[in-house]
Amino acid sequence: EPEVTQTPSHQVTQMGQEVILRCVPISNHLYFYWYRQILGQKVEFLVSFYNNEISEKSEIFDDQFSVERPDGSNFTLKIRSTKLEDSAMYFCASSIHYEQYFGPGTRLTVT
Amino acid sequence: SQQGEEDPQALSIQEGENATMNCSYKTSINNLQWYRQNSGRGLVHLILIRSNEREKHSGRLRVTLDTSKKSSSLLITASRAADTASYFCATDSIIQGAQKLVFGQGTRLTINP
């Protein structure tokens, strides 16, 4: 069964560094998303992406964040200058219609 | 803003019993989805119920939706130890054809052998 994959599974970075989280959505899906979950908290929407542009972004998704679909398969989330509070699980998801399928997540630890 | 809130926050039952989790939300929705998350892992899609549906089944799962009360319930019948996980409801808001999910805090379900 097709699934969303994410790399790396765990990323440790120092405050102020740039990180790129990678996702390979399910191949025939059209909509792509990033969510994050701070430890012990709710899963929060960050951004949705369709037709090579951002459809919607949350308040969390400020100028330090960007997304890209550089080729036909990868979907990336870049955090330009990481802060301690960016430490969280980051989930990529994709969908054709309403049902969103999530990847296993990347645990980002900012020290 | 619409927001799914699950109840109870934690539920512990014996294997073989049924588990019921509830979700309430605040605004109109298009669909409501339930997800499972094992500790430290990703979200697994369980079931989607549309706003014009009242009940849906999938294996041992039964979901109901009451749009007048803005609530949904997830019933897991004949629970198994492997059902131990956190369960989240997520409501949607469709913006420009894309769909933003809003998750609740989740119910932590523990099945005791």
Interface residues (C-beta under 8 A of the other chain):
Chain A: Y31 Y33 Y35 Q41 K42 V43 E44 F45 S48 F49 Y50 S55 E56 S58 M89 F91 A93 S95 Y98 E99 Q100 Y101 F102 G103 P104 G105 R107
Chain B: N30 N31 Q33 Y35 G40 R41 G42 L43 V44 H45 L48 F88 A90 D92 I95 Q96 G97 A98 Q99 K100 L101 V102 F103 G104 Q105 G106
